[in-house]
């Protein structure tokens, strides 16, 4: 079966760094956009970063210069390097393999595509 397994979440002080990993099994997503979303309690699901099938990257404005998305196709893994973390970055982070045409109604909620289980990132002062 297709599965996306997330690792790397945890607690860190403001200004610190974390690196999230998302490894896919059961399928190779070579030609599908890989994305990172996040959601804090009471907030909307936010698209944080995207790496397209062509290698292009896009970021939420508030994380530009601090976060970097990358992928290792041979390992079916996508990464999110997070530096200079702020308390506002605290959220559950989700990786996803979602076609560009799919409708994303919320984190973990799309008509097509696959989602990781979510991993908690907590940033304290």
DSSP file (Angstrom, degrees, kcal/mol; ACC not computed):
  #  RESIDUE AA STRUCTURE BP1 BP2  ACC     N-H-->O    O-->H-N    N-H-->O    O-->H-N    TCO  KAPPA ALPHA  PHI   PSI    X-CA   Y-CA   Z-CA
    1    1 A X              0   0    0      0, 0.0     2,-0.4     0, 0.0    26,-0.1   0.000 360.0 360.0 360.0 158.8    0.0    0.0    0.0
    2    2 A X        +     0   0    0     24,-0.2     2,-0.3    22,-0.1    24,-0.2  -0.631 360.0 171.4 -79.2 132.8    1.0    3.6   -0.5
    3    3 A X  E     -A   25   0A   0     22,-2.1    22,-2.4    -2,-0.4     2,-0.5  -0.996  25.8-158.3-146.3 137.6    2.3    5.2    2.7
    4    4 A X  E     -A   24   0A   0    111,-0.5   113,-0.6    -2,-0.3     2,-0.5  -0.976  16.6-164.6-115.4 117.1    4.0    8.5    3.6
    5    5 A X  E     -A   23   0A   0     18,-2.5    18,-2.3    -2,-0.5     2,-0.3  -0.907   3.0-157.7-109.5 120.8    6.0    8.3    6.8
    6    6 A X  E     +A   22   0A   0     -2,-0.5     2,-0.3    16,-0.2    16,-0.2  -0.758  16.9 166.2 -98.5 141.0    7.0   11.6    8.5
    7    7 A X  E     +A   21   0A   0     14,-2.1    14,-2.6    -2,-0.3   112,-0.1  -0.939  42.4  63.7-140.9 164.9    9.9   11.9   11.0
    8    8 A X        +     0   0    0      1,-0.3    11,-0.3    -2,-0.3    -1,-0.1   0.312  61.6 131.6 107.1  -7.2   11.9   14.7   12.5
    9    9 A X        +     0   0    0     12,-0.1    -1,-0.3     9,-0.1     2,-0.3  -0.207  24.1 112.7 -71.2 169.0    9.4   16.7   14.5
   10   10 A X  E     -d  121   0B   0    110,-1.1   112,-2.5   109,-0.1     2,-0.4  -0.986  62.3 -51.5 161.1-164.0   10.0   17.7   18.1
   11   11 A X  E     +d  122   0B   0     -2,-0.3     2,-0.3   110,-0.2   112,-0.2  -0.876  49.8 165.1-110.0 139.4   10.5   20.6   20.4
   12   12 A X  E     -d  123   0B   0    110,-2.4   112,-2.1    -2,-0.4     2,-0.2  -0.986  35.5-106.8-149.5 152.8   13.1   23.4   19.9
   13   13 A X  E >   -d  124   0B   0     -2,-0.3     3,-2.3   110,-0.2   112,-0.2  -0.493  53.2 -82.2 -78.3 152.6   13.9   26.8   21.2
   14   14 A X  T 3  S+     0   0    0    110,-3.2    72,-0.2     1,-0.3    -1,-0.1  -0.272 120.1  30.4 -53.1 136.2   13.3   29.9   19.1
   15   15 A X  T 3  S+     0   0    0     70,-3.0    69,-0.6     1,-0.3    -1,-0.3   0.240  99.8 112.5  93.8 -12.0   16.2   30.4   16.7
   16   16 A X    <   -     0   0    0     -3,-2.3    69,-2.3    69,-0.2     2,-0.3  -0.088  59.3-120.3 -84.6-173.1   16.9   26.7   16.5
   17   17 A X        -     0   0    0     66,-0.2     2,-0.3    67,-0.2    66,-0.2  -0.931  20.7-178.9-133.4 152.3   16.6   24.3   13.6
   18   18 A X  E     - B   0  82A   0     64,-2.1    64,-3.1    -2,-0.3     2,-0.5  -0.977  14.7-148.8-142.5 153.2   14.7   21.1   12.7
   19   19 A X  E     - B   0  81A   0    -11,-0.3     2,-0.3    -2,-0.3    62,-0.2  -0.973  12.7-158.9-127.6 118.5   14.7   18.9    9.6
   20   20 A X  E     - B   0  80A   0     60,-2.5    60,-2.2    -2,-0.5     2,-0.3  -0.703   5.6-162.5 -93.7 145.4   11.6   17.0    8.7
   21   21 A X  E     -AB   7  79A   0    -14,-2.6   -14,-2.1    -2,-0.3     2,-0.4  -0.953   8.4-169.5-126.3 148.3   11.7   13.9    6.4
   22   22 A X  E     -AB   6  78A   0     56,-2.0    56,-2.2    -2,-0.3     2,-0.5  -0.923   8.6-170.7-139.6 111.3    8.9   12.3    4.5
   23   23 A X  E     -AB   5  77A   0    -18,-2.3   -18,-2.5    -2,-0.4     2,-0.4  -0.892   9.3-149.5-109.8 129.0    9.5    8.9    2.9
   24   24 A X  E     -A    4   0A   0     52,-2.8     2,-0.3    -2,-0.5   -20,-0.2  -0.747  13.6-175.4 -96.8 141.6    7.1    7.3    0.5
   25   25 A X  E     +A    3   0A   0    -22,-2.4   -22,-2.1    -2,-0.4     3,-0.0  -0.960  63.6  30.8-131.1 153.1    6.6    3.5    0.2
   26   26 A X  S    S+     0   0    0     -2,-0.3     2,-0.3   -24,-0.2   -24,-0.2   0.332 118.4  42.3  85.8  -8.2    4.5    1.5   -2.2
   27   27 A X  S    S-     0   0    0    -24,-0.2     2,-0.5   -26,-0.1   -24,-0.1  -0.971  72.5-129.3-164.5 150.5    4.8    4.1   -4.9
   28   28 A X        -     0   0    0     -2,-0.3     2,-0.3    -3,-0.0     3,-0.3  -0.942  13.2-163.0-108.8 124.2    7.3    6.4   -6.6
   29   29 A X    >   +     0   0    0     -2,-0.5     3,-1.3     1,-0.2    -1,-0.0  -0.264  39.9 137.3-101.8  46.0    6.2   10.0   -6.8
   30   30 A X  T 3  S+     0   0    0     -2,-0.3    -1,-0.2     1,-0.3    43,-0.1   0.837  78.2  34.4 -61.3 -34.7    8.7   11.1   -9.4
   31   31 A X  T 3  S+     0   0    0     -3,-0.3     2,-0.4     2,-0.1    -1,-0.3   0.036 102.1  89.6-113.9  25.5    6.2   13.1  -11.4
   32   32 A X  S <  S-     0   0    0     -3,-1.3    67,-0.1    20,-0.1    -3,-0.0  -0.967  81.0-105.9-124.9 139.2    4.0   14.5   -8.6
   33   33 A X        -     0   0    0     -2,-0.4    65,-1.2    65,-0.3     2,-0.5  -0.337  29.7-147.7 -59.1 138.4    4.3   17.7   -6.6
   34   34 A X  E     -FE  51  97B   0     17,-2.5    17,-2.7    63,-0.2     2,-0.3  -0.946  23.0-178.3-110.3 133.0    5.6   17.1   -3.1
   35   35 A X  E     -FE  50  96B   0     61,-2.8    61,-2.2    -2,-0.5     2,-0.4  -0.909  25.6-146.2-133.9 154.4    4.3   19.6   -0.5
   36   36 A X  E     +FE  49  95B   0     13,-2.6    12,-2.7    -2,-0.3    13,-1.6  -0.994  22.9 178.8-117.8 127.8    4.5   20.5    3.2
   37   37 A X  E     -FE  47  94B   0     57,-3.1    57,-2.7    -2,-0.4     2,-0.3  -0.785   6.5-164.0-116.0 163.7    1.5   21.9    4.9
   38   38 A X  E     -FE  46  93B   0      8,-2.1     8,-3.0    -2,-0.3     2,-0.3  -0.991   5.9-169.8-146.6 155.8    1.0   22.9    8.5
   39   39 A X  E     - E   0  92B   0     53,-1.9    53,-2.3    -2,-0.3     2,-0.3  -0.942   4.3-163.6-149.0 124.5   -1.9   23.6   10.9
   40   40 A X    >   -     0   0    0      4,-0.4     3,-2.5    -2,-0.3    51,-0.1  -0.741  48.3 -77.7 -98.4 153.5   -2.0   25.2   14.3
   41   41 A X  T 3  S+     0   0    0     -2,-0.3     3,-0.1     1,-0.3    -1,-0.1  -0.257 119.3   9.3 -53.7 129.6   -5.0   24.8   16.6
   42   42 A X  T 3  S+     0   0    0      1,-0.3    -1,-0.3    -3,-0.0     2,-0.2   0.351 111.2 105.1  82.2  -6.3   -7.8   27.2   15.5
   43   43 A X  S <  S-     0   0    0     -3,-2.5    -1,-0.3     1,-0.1     2,-0.1  -0.627  74.1-102.3-104.8 163.4   -5.9   28.2   12.3
   44   44 A X        -     0   0    0     -2,-0.2    -4,-0.4     1,-0.1     2,-0.3  -0.387  46.0 -91.0 -74.8 158.8   -6.4   27.3    8.7
   45   45 A X        -     0   0    0     60,-0.1     2,-0.4    -6,-0.1    -6,-0.2  -0.594  49.0-154.6 -68.0 129.3   -4.3   24.7    6.9
   46   46 A X  E     -F   38   0B   0     -8,-3.0    -8,-2.1    -2,-0.3     2,-0.7  -0.910  15.4-133.0-114.6 134.4   -1.3   26.5    5.4
   47   47 A X  E     +F   37   0B   0     -2,-0.4   -10,-0.2   -10,-0.2     3,-0.1  -0.776  29.1 176.0 -80.9 118.2    0.7   25.5    2.4
   48   48 A X  E     -     0   0B   0    -12,-2.7    12,-2.6    -2,-0.7     2,-0.3   0.889  56.5  -8.3 -92.8 -47.3    4.3   26.0    3.5
   49   49 A X  E     -FG  36  59B   0    -13,-1.6   -13,-2.6    10,-0.2     2,-0.4  -0.996  53.2-163.7-156.6 149.4    6.5   24.7    0.7
   50   50 A X  E     -FG  35  58B   0      8,-2.3     8,-1.9    -2,-0.3     2,-0.5  -0.998   5.5-167.0-136.2 138.2    6.2   22.9   -2.7
   51   51 A X  E     -FG  34  57B   0    -17,-2.7   -17,-2.5    -2,-0.4     6,-0.2  -0.984  25.0-145.6-122.3 120.4    8.7   21.2   -4.9
   52   52 A X    >   -     0   0    0      4,-2.8     3,-2.1    -2,-0.5   -20,-0.1  -0.216  28.1-102.8 -81.1 169.3    7.3   20.5   -8.3
   53   53 A X  T 3  S+     0   0    0      1,-0.3    -1,-0.1   -22,-0.2   -21,-0.1   0.726 124.6  55.7 -62.9 -20.7    8.0   17.6  -10.6
   54   54 A X  T 3  S-     0   0    0      2,-0.1    -1,-0.3   -23,-0.1     3,-0.1   0.379 122.4-106.7 -90.7   3.2   10.2   19.9  -12.5
   55   55 A X  S <  S+     0   0    0     -3,-2.1    -2,-0.1     1,-0.3     2,-0.1   0.361  73.0 141.1  89.1  -4.8   12.3   20.7   -9.4
   56   56 A X        -     0   0    0     -5,-0.1    -4,-2.8     1,-0.0     2,-0.3  -0.375  37.4-148.8 -70.4 150.8   10.9   24.2   -9.0
   57   57 A X  E     -G   51   0B   0     -6,-0.2     2,-0.3    -3,-0.1    -6,-0.2  -0.921  14.7-175.4-124.8 148.7   10.2   25.4   -5.4
   58   58 A X  E     -G   50   0B   0     -8,-1.9    -8,-2.3    -2,-0.3     2,-0.3  -0.988   8.4-165.6-140.5 146.7    7.7   27.7   -3.9
   59   59 A X  E     -G   49   0B   0     -2,-0.3   -10,-0.2   -10,-0.2     2,-0.2  -0.960  30.6-102.9-135.7 149.1    7.3   28.9   -0.3
   60   60 A X    >>  -     0   0    0    -12,-2.6     3,-1.8    -2,-0.3     4,-0.7  -0.496  43.8-118.2 -60.7 139.1    4.9   30.7    2.0
   61   61 A X  G >4 S+     0   0    0      1,-0.3     3,-1.0     2,-0.2    -1,-0.1   0.849 109.4  58.4 -54.8 -40.5    6.1   34.3    2.3
   62   62 A X  G 34 S+     0   0    0      1,-0.3    -1,-0.3     3,-0.0   -14,-0.0   0.623 109.3  43.9 -71.1 -12.2    6.6   34.1    6.0
   63   63 A X  G X> S+     0   0    0     -3,-1.8     4,-2.3   -15,-0.2     3,-2.1   0.438  80.1 125.8-110.2  -1.3    9.1   31.2    5.7
   64   64 A X  T << S+     0   0    0     -3,-1.0     4,-0.1    -4,-0.7    -3,-0.0  -0.336  79.8  17.0 -59.6 135.1   11.2   32.4    2.8
   65   65 A X  T 34 S+     0   0    0      2,-0.4    -1,-0.3     1,-0.1     3,-0.1   0.259 125.2  60.0  85.7 -12.4   14.8   32.5    3.6
   66   66 A X  T <4 S+     0   0    0     -3,-2.1    17,-2.1     1,-0.2     2,-0.3   0.712  98.6  50.3-113.7 -35.9   14.3   30.3    6.6
   67   67 A X  E  <  -C   82   0A   0     -4,-2.3    -2,-0.4    15,-0.2     2,-0.4  -0.774  59.0-169.9-108.1 151.3   12.9   27.0    5.2
   68   68 A X  E     -C   81   0A   0     13,-2.1    13,-2.8    -2,-0.3     2,-0.4  -0.978   7.7-155.2-141.8 128.5   14.2   24.9    2.3
   69   69 A X  E     +C   80   0A   0     -2,-0.4     2,-0.3    11,-0.2    11,-0.2  -0.830  23.7 160.5-101.2 140.4   12.4   22.0    0.6
   70   70 A X  E     -C   79   0A   0      9,-1.6     9,-3.0    -2,-0.4     2,-0.3  -0.940  19.6-149.1-149.4 168.9   14.4   19.3   -1.2
   71   71 A X  E     -C   78   0A   0     -2,-0.3     2,-0.5     7,-0.3     7,-0.2  -0.991  14.0-153.6-146.2 153.4   14.0   15.8   -2.4
   72   72 A X  E >>> -C   77   0A   0      5,-3.0     5,-1.9    -2,-0.3     3,-0.9  -0.912  13.4-170.8-123.3  98.7   16.0   12.6   -3.0
   73   73 A X  G >45S+     0   0    0     -2,-0.5     3,-0.9     1,-0.3    -1,-0.1   0.840  83.3  60.4 -63.3 -34.1   14.1   10.7   -5.7
   74   74 A X  G 345S+     0   0    0      1,-0.3    -1,-0.3    -3,-0.1    -2,-0.0   0.816 113.9  37.4 -62.7 -29.7   16.2    7.6   -5.3
   75   75 A X  G <45S-     0   0    0     -3,-0.9    -1,-0.3     2,-0.2    -2,-0.2   0.373 105.7-126.6-100.8   2.4   15.1    7.4   -1.7
   76   76 A X  T <<5 +     0   0    0     -3,-0.9   -52,-2.8    -4,-0.5     2,-0.4   0.885  66.7 136.1  52.3  41.5   11.5    8.6   -2.4
   77   77 A X  E   < -BC  23  72A   0     -5,-1.9    -5,-3.0   -54,-0.2     2,-0.4  -0.953  41.7-165.9-127.3 137.7   12.1   11.1    0.3
   78   78 A X  E     -BC  22  71A   0    -56,-2.2   -56,-2.0    -2,-0.4     2,-0.3  -0.938  15.0-158.0-117.5 146.1   11.3   14.8    0.6
   79   79 A X  E     -BC  21  70A   0     -9,-3.0    -9,-1.6    -2,-0.4     2,-0.4  -0.854  14.8-158.3-123.3 154.8   12.8   17.1    3.3
   80   80 A X  E     -BC  20  69A   0    -60,-2.2   -60,-2.5    -2,-0.3     2,-0.6  -0.889  11.5-162.4-132.2 104.7   12.0   20.3    5.0
   81   81 A X  E     -BC  19  68A   0    -13,-2.8   -13,-2.1    -2,-0.4     2,-0.5  -0.769  10.0-166.4 -84.9 123.8   14.9   22.1    6.6
   82   82 A X  E     +BC  18  67A   0    -64,-3.1   -64,-2.1    -2,-0.6     2,-0.3  -0.955  10.6 173.9-119.5 116.1   13.7   24.7    9.0
   83   83 A X        +     0   0    0    -17,-2.1   -66,-0.2    -2,-0.5   -67,-0.2  -0.751  59.6  22.7-116.0 163.8   16.1   27.3   10.4
   84   84 A X  S    S-     0   0    0    -69,-0.6    -1,-0.2    -2,-0.3   -67,-0.2   0.893  85.1-159.1  48.7  48.0   15.7   30.3   12.6
   85   85 A X        -     0   0    0    -69,-2.3   -70,-3.0    -3,-0.2     2,-0.3  -0.244   8.0-158.4 -64.2 144.1   12.5   28.9   13.9
   86   86 A X    >   -     0   0    0    -72,-0.2     3,-1.9    -3,-0.1     4,-0.2  -0.800  32.0-110.9-117.8 159.6    9.9   31.2   15.5
   87   87 A X  G >  S+     0   0    0     -2,-0.3     3,-1.7     1,-0.3    36,-0.3   0.824 116.8  65.9 -59.5 -29.9    7.1   30.5   18.0
   88   88 A X  G 3  S+     0   0    0      1,-0.3    -1,-0.3     3,-0.0    -3,-0.0   0.648  88.9  67.3 -66.7 -14.6    4.7   31.2   15.2
   89   89 A X  G <  S+     0   0    0     -3,-1.9    -1,-0.3     2,-0.0     2,-0.2   0.539  70.4 121.1 -81.9  -6.9    6.0   28.1   13.4
   90   90 A X    <   +     0   0    0     -3,-1.7     2,-0.3    -4,-0.2    32,-0.2  -0.406  41.4 106.1 -61.0 124.1    4.5   25.9   16.0
   91   91 A X  E    S- H   0 121B   0     30,-1.8    30,-2.5    -2,-0.2     2,-0.6  -0.968  76.0 -79.3-178.0 170.9    2.0   23.5   14.3
   92   92 A X  E     -EH  39 120B   0    -53,-2.3   -53,-1.9    -2,-0.3     2,-0.4  -0.862  48.5-148.0 -88.1 127.3    1.4   20.0   13.1
   93   93 A X  E     -EH  38 119B   0     26,-2.9    26,-2.2    -2,-0.6     2,-0.4  -0.831  13.5-168.5-103.7 135.4    3.3   19.6    9.8
   94   94 A X  E     -E   37   0B   0    -57,-2.7   -57,-3.1    -2,-0.4     2,-0.3  -0.970  10.4-150.5-123.8 133.7    2.0   17.3    7.1
   95   95 A X  E     -E   36   0B   0     -2,-0.4    21,-2.7   -59,-0.2     2,-0.3  -0.755  22.7-177.6 -95.6 154.0    3.8   16.1    4.0
   96   96 A X  E     -EI  35 115B   0    -61,-2.2   -61,-2.8    -2,-0.3     2,-0.6  -0.998  31.9-149.4-151.3 148.0    1.7   15.4    0.9
   97   97 A X  E     +EI  34 114B   0     17,-2.5    17,-2.1    -2,-0.3     2,-0.4  -0.939  40.9 161.6-115.4 103.0    2.0   14.1   -2.6
   98   98 A X        -     0   0    0    -65,-1.2   -65,-0.3    -2,-0.6    15,-0.1  -0.983  40.0-120.5-132.3 127.4   -0.8   15.9   -4.4
   99   99 A X    >   -     0   0    0     -2,-0.4     3,-1.6     1,-0.1    13,-0.1  -0.333  31.3-116.8 -60.9 149.3   -1.4   16.5   -8.1
  100  100 A X  T 3  S+     0   0    0      1,-0.3    -1,-0.1     3,-0.0   -68,-0.0   0.765 113.6  52.8 -60.8 -25.9   -1.6   20.2   -9.0
  101  101 A X  T 3  S+     0   0    0      2,-0.1    -1,-0.3     0, 0.0    -2,-0.1   0.544  85.3 110.5 -88.0  -7.6   -5.2   19.9  -10.1
  102  102 A X  S <  S-     0   0    0     -3,-1.6     2,-0.6     1,-0.1    -4,-0.0  -0.302  71.0-119.4 -70.4 152.7   -6.5   18.2   -6.9
  103  103 A X        -     0   0    0      2,-0.0     8,-1.4    -2,-0.0     2,-0.7  -0.842  22.2-161.1 -94.4 118.2   -8.8   20.1   -4.5
  104  104 A X  E     +J  110   0C   0     -2,-0.6     6,-0.2     6,-0.2     3,-0.1  -0.885  15.2 173.4-101.6 107.9   -7.2   20.5   -1.0
  105  105 A X  E     -     0   0C   0      4,-2.0     2,-0.3    -2,-0.7     5,-0.2   0.661  66.7 -33.6 -87.0 -18.7  -10.0   21.3    1.5
  106  106 A X  E >  S-J  109   0C   0      3,-1.4     3,-2.5   -62,-0.1    -1,-0.3  -0.957  91.6 -43.9 177.4 174.9   -7.7   21.1    4.5
  107  107 A X  T 3  S+     0   0    0      1,-0.3     3,-0.1    -2,-0.3     8,-0.1  -0.430 131.2   5.6 -62.1 125.1   -4.7   19.3    5.9
  108  108 A X  T 3  S+     0   0    0     -2,-0.2     2,-0.6     1,-0.1    -1,-0.3   0.488 111.1 105.8  79.6   3.1   -5.1   15.7    5.2
  109  109 A X  E <   +J  106   0C   0     -3,-2.5    -4,-2.0     3,-0.0    -3,-1.4  -0.880  36.4 128.0-124.5  99.4   -8.2   16.4    3.1
  110  110 A X  E     -J  104   0C   0     -2,-0.6    -6,-0.2    -6,-0.2     3,-0.1  -0.988  57.7-128.6-145.5 152.3   -7.9   16.2   -0.6
  111  111 A X  S    S+     0   0    0     -8,-1.4     2,-0.3    -2,-0.3    -7,-0.1   0.792  97.7  20.7 -73.2 -26.0   -9.9   14.4   -3.3
  112  112 A X  S    S+     0   0    0     -9,-0.2     2,-0.2   -13,-0.1    -1,-0.1  -0.977  98.3  46.6-137.8 153.0   -6.8   12.9   -4.7
  113  113 A X  S    S-     0   0    0     -2,-0.3     2,-0.3   -15,-0.1   -15,-0.2  -0.510  71.5 -81.9 112.5-179.9   -3.3   12.4   -3.4
  114  114 A X  E     -I   97   0B   0    -17,-2.1   -17,-2.5    -2,-0.2     2,-0.3  -0.946  31.6-159.9-131.0 148.3   -1.5   11.0   -0.3
  115  115 A X  E     -I   96   0B   0     -2,-0.3  -111,-0.5   -19,-0.2   -19,-0.2  -0.953  15.7-125.6-130.9 144.3   -0.8   12.5    3.1
  116  116 A X        -     0   0    0    -21,-2.7  -111,-0.2    -2,-0.3     3,-0.1  -0.241  36.4-104.0 -74.9 174.6    1.6   11.7    5.9
  117  117 A X        -     0   0    0   -113,-0.6   -23,-0.1     1,-0.1  -112,-0.1   0.614  60.8-109.8 -79.6 -12.4    0.4   11.2    9.5
  118  118 A X        -     0   0    0    -23,-0.1     2,-0.4     1,-0.1   -24,-0.2   0.249  25.2-138.1  91.3 140.9    1.5   14.6   10.7
  119  119 A X  E     - H   0  93B   0    -26,-2.2   -26,-2.9  -112,-0.1     2,-0.3  -1.000  17.8-120.6-136.8 135.8    4.3   15.5   13.0
  120  120 A X  E     - H   0  92B   0     -2,-0.4  -110,-1.1   -28,-0.2     2,-0.5  -0.565  22.3-170.7 -80.2 131.6    4.3   18.1   15.8
  121  121 A X  E     -dH  10  91B   0    -30,-2.5   -30,-1.8    -2,-0.3     2,-0.5  -0.990   6.1-175.0-119.2 121.5    6.7   21.0   15.8
  122  122 A X  E     -d   11   0B   0   -112,-2.5  -110,-2.4    -2,-0.5     2,-0.5  -0.975   4.8-170.0-122.4 123.8    6.9   23.1   18.9
  123  123 A X  E     -d   12   0B   0     -2,-0.5     2,-0.3   -36,-0.3  -110,-0.2  -0.958   9.8-172.6-116.1 123.8    9.0   26.2   19.2
  124  124 A X  E      d   13   0B   0   -112,-2.1  -110,-3.2    -2,-0.5    -2,-0.0  -0.747 360.0 360.0-115.0 161.3    9.4   27.8   22.6
  125  125 A X              0   0    0     -2,-0.3  -112,-0.1  -112,-0.2    -1,-0.0   0.463 360.0 360.0 -73.3 360.0   11.0   31.1   23.7
